[in-house]
Amino acid sequence: MVNQAIGKTTLLKINNYFYRRGGAEAVFLDHIAMFEKAGWDVVPFAMQHELNPPSPWSDYFVSEIEYGHETGTLNKIKQVAKIIYSFEAQRNIERLIERVNPAIAHAHNVYHHLSPAIFSTLKSAGIPTVMTVHDLKLACPSYKMLRDAKVCEDCKGGRIHNVLVHRCIKGSTVLSTVVLAETALHRSLGLYRNNLDRLVVPSRFYIDKLVEWGWPREKMVYIPNFVDIDAFDIDWTEGDYFAFAGRLAPEKGIDTLIRAVALSKQKLVIAGTGPEEAALKALAQALEADVVFAGYLSGPALHRLIGEAKALVLPSEWYENAPISVLEAYALETPVIGANIGGIPEMILEGETGLMAMPGNTQDLAAAIAAMDSRSPEERREMGRKARQWIAVDFSSSAYLRRTTELYSSLGASLPIRAGSITQSN
């Protein structure tokens, strides 16, 4: 049986998934580990899933919504209702609040699974609540501001009907209707706007974009993502290739990258899988580009691939937020070539830690790749060293802990002695 947590220093951490599924989950789980080490009692709230690690709090988790699984009509109707507004999540989090009396709640991704219905429950209980903005769902119903692999802002000014007009959700009228209904209800009830005390935003670009779409700037706090550089080896011997690591999806700009390496006559190693894999392989073959598809890599194998690359290339063609892959490359002392879009430019010191290119522009990206190749290995290594030194200060776990505990304190949460001492020493 779980001992009752001490309310004064209990942090309630909320996210749809409780296993390492993507970038948001990595931040969520690393945040838990960091704050436990700093002396907080951290209690998670998430969705039940077979891949979840064991947790003494899993009895409070909501039942899984199984997207893509075959299910009956009645279950589909129930799932749609939970996507729009989850009474189960409200009931379960209310029981959890009564049990642990958290000092503060920090949410990450909640839509479609937990639903923002939980925020009104937290508000009624008097629990200060913040949410990290991992994407643009607070503005764009389909969360990416992306349509037909191009940036789209048609829903600005409340014109959310466009999500259905353009069938933005997987090209489906049914799914787009569900998301339109979800967005309309959530906005009419003010589930995000009226119940969240602060939005934690990892990029200044996203702050500016949300302000454009009507969110008050004073409600947002810039706290960049972090990486623990001590977890990354730097004893690499440079290889003769550039690297890409990530999901093989249209918005990632990998087709532009393949054309650019063919034009610049460079070798590219791609780590990852995704819906565009077959088309990208066919493109590389048609262009006779020197491209190796390494499949899904993680841990030491991924670190080695990036650590030995001349540079990591991030050719995104959508509004990226604050890619952790950039920080990880820097932690490995590898420079980055990034597209000049979204939050990426904030993470590259031009000519010092990497280079930038215009998104979707094959010639410009090829020129950046060629410019990086023209530097000596020693020059590239020096760029990597500068990058690691930079993130060791501005994007460190200690900086993240300090900024976040300061935010919690400003909202009235009492800090553990260890968290307070760390805050004062950084």
C-alpha positions in Angstrom: 0.0 0.0 0.0 1.2 3.5 -0.9 2.0 5.8 2.0 0.2 9.1 1.8 2.4 11.7 0.3 3.1 14.9 2.1 0.9 17.5 0.4 3.3 20.5 0.9 6.0 18.9 -1.3 3.9 16.6 -3.6 4.2 17.2 -7.3 1.4 15.7 -9.4 2.8 14.8 -12.9 0.3 14.3 -15.7 0.7 12.8 -19.2 -1.2 10.5 -21.5 1.5 7.9 -21.6 3.7 6.6 -18.8 6.4 5.0 -21.0 9.1 6.4 -23.3 7.1 6.8 -26.5 8.4 10.1 -27.8 9.9 13.5 -26.9 7.1 14.6 -24.6 7.3 11.3 -22.7 11.0 11.6 -22.3 10.7 15.1 -20.8 7.8 13.9 -18.6 9.7 10.9 -17.2 13.1 12.7 -16.9 11.3 15.5 -15.0 9.9 12.9 -12.6 13.3 11.4 -11.9 14.9 14.9 -11.5 12.3 16.1 -9.0 12.4 13.0 -7.0 16.1 13.4 -6.7 15.6 17.0 -5.6 13.4 15.8 -2.7 9.9 16.1 -4.1 7.2 13.4 -3.6 6.2 12.9 -7.2 2.9 11.2 -8.1 2.1 10.3 -11.7 -1.3 10.3 -13.4 -1.5 8.8 -16.8 -3.3 6.2 -19.0 -3.1 2.5 -18.4 -0.9 0.7 -21.0 0.8 -2.6 -21.3 4.2 -0.9 -21.8 3.9 1.2 -18.6 6.6 0.4 -16.0 5.1 -0.7 -12.6 3.8 2.2 -10.5 2.2 2.1 -7.0 -0.2 4.8 -8.4 -1.4 2.8 -11.5 -4.8 2.0 -9.9 -5.7 5.7 -10.4 -4.7 5.7 -14.1 -7.5 5.9 -16.7 -8.4 3.0 -18.9 -6.6 2.8 -22.3 -8.1 4.2 -25.4 -6.9 1.8 -28.1 -6.5 3.8 -31.3 -6.1 1.6 -34.4 -7.4 -1.5 -32.6 -10.5 -3.3 -33.9 -13.4 -2.6 -31.6 -17.2 -2.6 -31.7 -19.5 0.3 -32.5 -20.5 0.8 -28.9 -16.8 0.9 -27.8 -16.0 3.4 -30.6 -18.8 5.7 -29.4 -17.5 5.5 -25.8 -14.0 6.2 -27.0 -15.1 9.3 -28.9 -17.0 10.6 -25.8 -13.8 10.1 -23.7 -11.7 11.9 -26.3 -13.9 14.9 -26.1 -14.5 14.9 -22.3 -13.3 12.2 -19.9 -15.5 11.8 -16.8 -13.4 8.8 -15.9 -10.2 10.9 -15.8 -12.1 13.5 -13.7 -13.2 10.9 -11.2 -9.8 9.3 -10.9 -7.8 12.4 -10.5 -10.3 13.7 -7.9 -9.7 10.5 -5.9 -5.9 11.0 -6.3 -6.1 14.6 -5.2 -8.0 13.5 -2.0 -5.3 10.9 -1.4 -2.1 13.0 -1.9 -3.1 16.7 -1.6 -0.5 17.9 -4.2 1.2 21.2 -3.8 1.1 21.7 -7.6 0.2 19.8 -10.7 2.3 19.8 -13.9 0.7 18.4 -17.1 2.2 17.6 -20.4 0.1 16.0 -23.2 -3.5 15.3 -22.1 -5.7 15.7 -25.2 -7.4 12.7 -26.8 -6.7 10.4 -23.8 -7.0 12.1 -20.4 -8.7 15.2 -21.9 -8.5 18.7 -20.4 -11.5 17.9 -18.3 -9.1 17.2 -15.5 -8.0 20.8 -15.4 -11.4 22.0 -14.1 -11.2 19.3 -11.3 -7.7 20.6 -10.3 -9.0 24.2 -10.4 -12.0 23.3 -8.2 -9.6 21.6 -5.7 -7.4 24.8 -5.5 -4.4 23.0 -7.0 -2.1 25.4 -9.0 -1.6 23.8 -12.4 0.9 24.4 -15.2 1.2 22.6 -18.5 4.3 22.2 -20.8 3.5 23.1 -24.4 5.0 20.3 -26.5 3.1 21.2 -29.7 0.5 23.7 -31.0 -2.7 22.0 -30.0 -3.7 25.1 -28.0 -4.0 27.0 -31.3 -4.3 24.4 -34.1 -7.0 21.7 -33.7 -4.7 19.2 -35.4 -1.7 20.4 -33.3 0.9 20.7 -36.0 -0.2 23.7 -38.1 0.5 21.4 -41.0 -1.6 20.4 -44.0 -0.4 18.5 -47.1 3.1 18.7 -45.7 3.0 22.5 -45.7 2.6 25.0 -42.9 -1.1 25.9 -42.5 -2.7 28.6 -40.2 -6.2 28.6 -41.7 -7.8 28.1 -38.3 -6.4 31.4 -36.9 -9.1 33.8 -35.6 -11.4 31.0 -34.4 -12.0 29.5 -37.9 -11.7 26.0 -36.5 -14.2 24.7 -39.0 -11.3 24.4 -41.4 -10.1 21.3 -39.6 -13.2 19.6 -41.1 -13.2 21.5 -44.4 -9.6 20.3 -45.1 -10.1 16.9 -43.3 -6.9 17.6 -41.4 -7.0 14.4 -39.3 -5.6 11.6 -41.4 -7.8 12.8 -44.3 -10.8 11.4 -42.5 -14.2 13.3 -42.3 -15.2 11.3 -39.2 -11.9 11.9 -37.3 -11.8 15.5 -38.3 -15.4 15.9 -37.1 -14.5 14.5 -33.7 -11.6 16.8 -33.4 -13.7 19.8 -34.4 -16.3 18.9 -31.8 -13.5 18.4 -29.2 -12.0 21.8 -29.9 -15.3 23.6 -30.0 -16.3 22.1 -26.6 -13.0 22.7 -24.9 -12.8 26.3 -26.0 -16.4 27.1 -25.1 -15.8 25.7 -21.6 -12.4 27.3 -21.3 -10.8 24.1 -20.1 -7.3 25.2 -20.9 -7.6 29.0 -20.8 -9.6 29.4 -17.6 -8.0 26.6 -15.5 -4.2 26.6 -16.3 -2.2 29.0 -14.2 0.9 29.0 -16.5 2.0 27.5 -19.7 5.6 26.3 -19.8 6.9 26.8 -23.3 10.3 25.4 -24.4 10.8 27.8 -27.3 10.4 31.6 -27.7 9.0 30.9 -31.2 6.0 29.0 -29.7 5.4 31.8 -27.3 5.2 34.3 -30.1 3.0 32.0 -32.2 0.6 31.4 -29.4 0.4 35.2 -28.8 -0.5 35.6 -32.5 -3.3 33.1 -31.9 -4.7 35.0 -28.9 -3.0 33.6 -25.9 -1.8 36.2 -23.3 1.9 36.4 -23.1 1.9 36.9 -19.4 0.5 33.4 -18.9 3.5 31.8 -20.5 6.9 31.1 -19.1 10.0 30.2 -21.2 11.7 27.2 -19.8 13.9 25.4 -22.4 14.3 21.6 -22.6 17.3 20.1 -20.9 19.8 17.3 -21.3 22.2 15.7 -18.9 25.5 16.0 -20.7 27.2 13.6 -18.3 25.1 10.8 -19.8 26.8 11.3 -23.2 30.2 10.1 -24.3 32.4 12.4 -26.3 35.2 10.0 -27.2 34.3 9.7 -30.9 36.3 9.4 -34.1 34.6 11.3 -36.9 33.3 9.3 -39.8 32.7 10.4 -43.4 28.9 11.0 -43.3 26.1 13.3 -42.1 23.3 11.9 -40.0 19.5 12.3 -39.6 17.7 10.7 -36.7 13.9 10.8 -36.3 10.6 9.7 -37.6 10.4 9.4 -41.4 7.4 11.6 -41.9 6.6 14.2 -44.6 7.0 17.3 -42.3 10.6 16.3 -41.4 11.9 17.4 -44.8 13.9 14.2 -45.4 13.1 14.2 -49.1 14.7 17.6 -49.4 17.7 16.3 -47.4 18.2 13.3 -49.7 18.1 15.7 -52.8 20.6 18.0 -51.0 23.1 15.2 -50.2 22.8 14.0 -53.8 23.5 17.5 -55.0 26.4 18.0 -52.7 27.7 14.5 -53.2 27.8 13.6 -49.5 27.0 10.5 -47.6 23.9 10.4 -45.4 22.9 7.8 -42.7 19.3 7.9 -41.7 18.2 6.4 -38.4 14.5 5.9 -37.9 11.3 4.5 -39.4 8.0 5.9 -40.4 5.3 6.2 -43.1 7.7 7.7 -45.7 10.3 5.0 -45.5 9.5 3.2 -48.8 9.1 6.5 -50.8 12.4 7.9 -49.4 14.3 4.7 -50.3 12.9 4.9 -53.8 13.9 8.6 -54.1 17.5 7.8 -52.9 17.8 5.0 -55.4 16.4 7.2 -58.3 18.9 9.9 -57.5 21.7 7.5 -57.0 22.3 9.3 -53.6 24.7 7.8 -51.1 22.1 7.1 -48.4 22.1 4.4 -45.8 18.9 3.6 -44.0 20.0 2.2 -40.6 16.5 1.6 -39.2 15.4 2.4 -35.7 18.3 3.0 -33.4 18.4 4.0 -29.7 20.8 4.2 -26.8 24.5 3.7 -27.4 24.0 2.7 -31.1 22.2 6.0 -31.8 24.8 8.0 -29.8 27.6 6.4 -31.8 25.9 7.2 -35.1 25.5 10.9 -34.2 28.7 11.2 -32.3 30.8 10.0 -35.3 28.8 12.1 -37.9 30.2 15.3 -39.4 26.9 16.9 -38.3 23.4 16.1 -37.4 21.0 17.5 -40.0 17.5 18.6 -39.0 15.8 19.7 -42.3 12.3 20.2 -40.8 9.6 21.9 -42.9 7.1 22.5 -40.1 7.0 24.6 -36.9 9.4 22.4 -34.7 9.2 23.4 -31.0 12.6 22.8 -29.3 14.0 19.4 -30.6 15.8 17.5 -27.9 17.8 15.8 -30.7 19.7 19.1 -31.1 20.7 19.1 -27.5 21.7 15.4 -27.6 23.9 16.1 -30.7 25.6 18.9 -28.8 26.0 16.7 -25.8 27.9 14.4 -28.1 30.0 17.3 -29.4 28.4 17.1 -32.9 27.5 20.3 -34.7 24.0 20.7 -36.2 22.7 21.8 -39.6 19.1 23.0 -39.0 16.3 24.4 -41.0 15.5 28.1 -40.3 12.0 27.4 -39.0 10.1 27.2 -35.7 12.2 27.0 -32.6 15.3 25.5 -34.4 17.1 28.8 -35.0 17.1 29.5 -31.2 19.2 26.4 -30.7 21.9 27.1 -33.3 24.6 29.7 -33.0 25.3 30.3 -36.7 28.9 29.4 -37.5 29.7 28.5 -33.9 27.6 25.4 -33.1 26.2 24.7 -36.5 24.7 26.1 -39.7 21.2 26.9 -40.9 19.4 26.5 -44.3 16.0 27.7 -45.6 13.3 25.0 -45.1 12.3 23.1 -48.2 15.2 24.6 -50.2 17.4 21.8 -51.7 20.1 24.2 -53.0 20.4 26.1 -49.7 20.6 22.9 -47.7 23.1 21.4 -50.1 25.2 24.6 -49.7 25.1 24.3 -45.9 26.1 20.7 -46.1 29.0 21.5 -48.4 30.1 24.4 -46.2 30.2 22.1 -43.2 32.1 19.4 -45.2 34.6 22.1 -46.3 35.7 22.7 -42.7 38.4 20.5 -41.2 37.6 17.8 -38.7 39.3 20.0 -36.0 37.0 22.9 -36.9 33.9 20.7 -36.7 35.1 19.3 -33.4 35.6 22.8 -32.0 32.0 23.7 -33.0 30.9 20.6 -31.1 32.9 21.6 -28.1 31.4 25.1 -28.1 27.9 23.5 -28.4 28.4 21.2 -25.4 29.8 24.1 -23.3 26.7 26.2 -24.3 24.1 23.6 -23.3 26.0 22.7 -20.1 24.9 26.2 -18.9 21.7 27.2 -20.6 20.1 23.8 -21.3 21.3 21.8 -18.3 19.2 19.8 -15.9 20.2 22.1 -13.1 19.0 25.1 -15.0 15.7 23.4 -15.8 15.3 22.5 -12.1 16.0 26.0 -11.0 13.6 27.6 -13.5 10.8 25.2 -12.8 11.0 25.3 -9.0 11.0 29.1 -9.2 7.8 28.9 -11.2 6.3 26.4 -8.7 7.3 28.7 -5.8 5.7 31.8 -7.6 2.4 29.9 -7.7 2.5 29.1 -3.9 4.0 25.7 -3.8 6.3 25.0 -0.8 9.6 23.5 -1.9 11.5 20.7 -0.3 14.7 21.7 1.4 16.9 20.0 -1.2 15.0 21.6 -4.1 15.3 25.0 -2.4 19.0 24.6 -1.8 19.5 23.6 -5.5 17.5 26.6 -6.5 19.7 29.0 -4.5 22.9 27.5 -5.6 22.4 27.9 -9.4 
